[in-house]
Amino acid sequence: MKQLLKPLLIIMMFLACIQSHGQHAKFRRIQHIIDEATNKNLVGVSVYIKSPKLGEWVGVAGYSDVENGIKLKEEDVFGLASISKVYTATAVFSLIEEGKLNLDDKIAQYLPSEIIDHVKYADSVTVRHLLGHTSGFYNYNQDPELNRLYLEGHLKLDTVSHLEILQQYFYGKEPTNKPGERFKYSSTNYLLLSMIMDTALGYSHVDYIRSMLKEHNFTQTWYKETPPQLIKHYGDLNQDGISEDLTAQTIETTNWYSGDDGIYAPISEAGLFLENLVKGEILNESSLNEMMTWNDKKPDFGLGLSADKAFPYKFLVGHSGSGIGMRTDLYYVPHKDMTIAIFSNSGLRSASKSFAETYYAMRKRIILKLFLL
């Protein structure tokens, strides 16, 4: 009997070794891809993958601080840019579940007439329209004059209020469409949602979102509050192909934005937030059904979550973000029960095209390795 057990044990160990190497082969190839991207021109890249088949893995390459030669680590915290909208939408639906808001409430119930009276069709827009980007509201965040003043250093956001920014760069702007007519992405929607939450709560939505994060044990996620030991964020505002330290600007914008940005998190905790959300561990089934009722146009968008149907992943849900100091992608693939996140502390916005070319080529190769090769 002992003679039989020994070769059987060896075979089992050999098979386990093969399986282990098979699981990690994709990760080793992805590590090589992100190493190449950071050797080229991206400062740092972090990748998070979790699935029943592959297990859980975080791969990092490059630097969190180029000037001091500090390598990026798995637990490092990034600004999430527009992925923050997922957190805002989650908070809005939490308030709906508490009976403090309704999807089809007119926003005029919560916003001052000073705003409503200066924007065409604003008296017909609902909370649903804001969540799904179907309000038609002009995107203040993309206003050329606002961006020029900020990027040239002539505007400090912490010296102006959100209302003052809306007065200057939103009031009187022609909507892209009538409410509910079509999808048009606009950060203005989520800034207004933050103001609506303030009114519905009777206190700052900032405290509400921070409490929500704490309640669900996201202890390393911050909202509109600079995390301790935040990594440096880089960009290329001169568009000369050379990365410059934009950490101060990243902190300024992330802490000033309201609803449309503002979240900082390590990649694994951001991945867990999305996974818990889509699996019904944060909101109820009714809320999730609303969030994931897609507009069936490209890009597909629900109420706080986006979706994409393309080869080779077939279908995924989540959000992405882009700022002057970061690029972030966070998605969940239902039929694989797989969470995928790709974060970089190299900003693509207002940067030379070479950074975007490197990032998107890297992302494409990662997806192909995960789903095909």
N, C-alpha and C positions, 0 to 999 in steps of 0.2 A: 504493500500500500504506500509506504514511504517513497519507494522508487517511482511510483506513478505520480505522486504529488509534486515531486521536485521538477520534472520536466513540464508539468502542467502549470506550475507557478512561473516558470521561466517564460512560457508561451504567453501567459496572461500579462506579465510585465512587459514583454516585447510589444504586444498589441496596444497596451496602454501608452507605451512610449511613442508608437506610430501615431496613435490618436492625438496625443499631446502635441507632437510636432506638426500634425496636420492642422490643428486648431491655431497654432501660433505662426504658421507659415505666412498667412495673410498679414498678420501684424508685423512680422519682420520685413515684408515687402513694403508695407505702408510706412514703416519707420525709415526705410531707404528713400522713399518718395519725399517725405518731409525734410529729411536731411539734405536732399538735393535742393529743395526749395529755399531752405535757409542758407545754404552755401551760395545760392544765386543772389537773391536780394531781399527776401523776407527776413525780418529780424528774428522773430520767434513764431513757432507754430505748435499748437497742442491739438491732439486728436483723441476723442473719447468714443469707444465702441462698446456696446453691451448687447448681447443676445444669448439665448439658451444654447445655441450651437457653438459660438465662438468664445463665450465667457465675457468677462469685463476687462477692458484694457485702456490705459492712457499712455499715449506716446508723445514725447516732447522733443523738440529740436530747436537749436538756436539759443537766443539770449533773452533774459528778462531785463537786463541792464547791460547794454553794449559797452558803455563808457568804463564800467568797473569789471567787465568780463564775467558777469554773473550769468550762469546758464539757467535756462527756463526749467522749472520744476513742475511736477504733476499737480501740486496743490496751489499753484500760483493763481492769483485772482485777476480776471480781465474785466474791462468794461464791456457790456453786452450790446450796446447801441440799441437798435430797434427790436431786438428780441425782448426788450423790456415791455413792449406792447402786449406780449402774452401774459405777463404778470399783471399788467393793468387790467386787461380783459378778465382775467381770473378774479381779481378783486371786485370788478363791476358785477360779475355773475354771483359772487359771494353775497354782495349787497342785495341782489335780486332775490336770492334764496332767503335772505333775512327779511324780505318784504319792504326794504327801504327804497328800492327802485323797481321799475318795470321796463322791459325792453321797448315797449311802444309809447313810453312817456315822451311827450314833447320836451325838447331841451329847454324851451322857454320857461318851463316850470322851475328850472334850477339855475339858469344863467340870468344875469342882470339884463334889463332892457337895453343898457348901453351897448352890449354886444349884439343882441338880437336885432335891434333897430338899424344896425349898420351893415348887415349882411343879407343879401338877397336870398329869399326862401328860408331863412333861418327859423321862422315861426312854424314851418312845416317839418323840420328835421326832428328825428327821434333818436333815442339812445341806440336803437338797432342800427340806424344809418351811420352813426359815428363808429360803432364797433366794426361794421362791415365795410367801411370806406365807401359808402354809397351816398354820402351827404352832398357830394359835389363841391365841397369847400376847398378853396385855394390852399395850397400847401405853403404855409408861412416859412417853413424850414428850408424850402428851396428858392426863396425869394433872392434874385440876383444881387440886389442892393444890400440886403441883410448879410448875405454871405461875403460880399466884397468888403464891407465895413469890418466884419469880424476877422476875416482872414488877413486883412491889412493892418490889424491891430488898432483900429479906430473905435471899436465897440467892445466894452467889457460887460458881459452878460449879468454879472452880479451887481451892476449899477442900474439895471432896468427891471421892471416887473413884467410878468407874463401879460398882464393887461396892456401895458405900454407897447409891448412888441406886437400884440394883436392890433392895437390902434394904428400902428405905423405900417404893418406889413400884411394885414388881413382885412381890415375894414374897407368896404367899398370894392373889393376884388370880385370880379365876375366869376360865378361858379362854373365849373366844367359841365354840370348837368343839373337837372332838377333832382330833388331827393328821391332815392330809390331807383333812379333810372338806369344807372350803371355803376360799376366799380371804378374808382379812381383813388389810388393810394394817396393819403394826405396825413402828415403828422399832426395837423391842426385838429383832426378828429380826437386824437388821444390827449392832447393838451386840454381840450374842452371837457373830455371825460374826467380828467383829474379835478377840474373845477366843479363839475357836477357832483362828484363824490364828496367834495368838501361840503357842499350845500346839503346833500342827503344825510351826511353823517353829523353835521353840526360841529365838526372838528376836522383837522387836517387829514386828508387821505394818506399822507406820508406815514402817519402813526398807524393807520389801519393796515397798510401794506406791510409795514415792518412787523406788526402783530401777527398778520397772516403767515408770514415767513417763519416767525418764531413758533407759532402753533403747529406748523407742519415740519418742524425740526430742520429748517434750512438755516443753520447757525452761521454759515460762512457766506451768506448772501446779504448784500447791503442795498438799500434804496436811497438815493440822493444823500449819501453819506460816504465819505472817503474811507475805504477799508484800510486797516493797518497794513503796512508793508505791501501796498499796491505795486505791481510791476510797472515798469516804464512802458509807455506807448509811443510809437514812432509814426511819422508820416513824411510827406514830401511836398510841402506847400510851395516850394520853389519850382517844383516839377523839373528838377535837374537830375533825377534818378538816384539821389543820395538821401538816405534816411536821416531825419532830424528828430530830436527829442521833443515830442508834443504832449508829454505827461501833464504839464500844467494846464494846457488847453483842454485835454481830455477830461481832467477833473472838473474844470470850470463848466464845460458843456454838460457833462453827465450829471453834475449836482444841480445845475440850473434847469435843465429840461424837466418837464413834469408830465408823467403819463406816457409820453412818446419815447422816453429814454429814461435812464436813471439807475438801472440795475448793474451791480458788480457781482461776479461770482466765479468760483473755480469751475473748470469745465465739467467735472464729474457731478458737481451739485446742480449745475444748470441742466445737465442731462437727466438727472434724477427728478428734477421738478417737472420737466416735460413728460417723462414716463409716468410719474404719479398722476399728473393731470389727465392724460389721455386714458388711463386705466381706471379713472373714477375714484381716486383716493383723495382728491381735493374738492371737487365739485360733484353734484349729483348727476344722474343720467339725463335728466331733462336739460340741464345747463350744457352738458357735453354735446347733446344732440343739436342744440342751437349753435354752439361754437363750430360744429363740424357739418353744418348745412352749407354746402359749397355753392358758389355762384355759377359753376360750370363754364367759366370762361378762363382763359389763360392771362395772368396767373389766377388760378382758382383761389378764392379767399372766402372764409366763413366769417365768424364773429370773433376775431382775435387770433385765429390760426389760419395759416395758408396751407395749400395742398398742391402737389404736383404729380402728374401722371406721365411718366416718360420711361423710356428704356435706359438702363436695364433694371431699375428698382421697381418699376410698375406703378407704385403709389406710395407717397409719404406725406406726413403732416408736420408742421412746425413753423419756424420763422427764421429770418436771417437779419443781419444788421451790418451797417457800414458807417464808419465815421472817419474823421481825419486821423485817428490814432488806432483804429482796430477794424477787423473784419471778422464777422461771426456767422456761423451756420449751425442750426440746431434742428434736427429732424428725427421723427419716429416712423419706422416702416412697419405697419401693422401685420402684414402677412409673414414677416420674419421675426416679429416681436423684437425688433432691433432699434436701438437708439444710436444715432450718429451725430457727433458734434465736431466741428473744425473751427478753431479759433486762432487768430493771428494778432499780434500786437503791432502789425504793420498796417497802417490805414490806407485804403484805396481811394477814398474820397479826396478830391482835389490833388491827387498825386499823379505822377507821370504814368503812362499806360503800361509801362514795363512791370510795375508791381501787380496790377490787375491781371496781366497776362500770366505771370508766374503763379499767382494764387489760383486762378480758375483752371489752369492746366494741372496744377497739383490736385485740386478738388476732383477734377474729372478722372484723373488716374486712380485716386483713392476709391472712388465709386466703382470704377471698373474692376479694381482688384477685389473689392468686397462682393460684388454680385456676379462677376463673370469668370475671373481668372483664379 
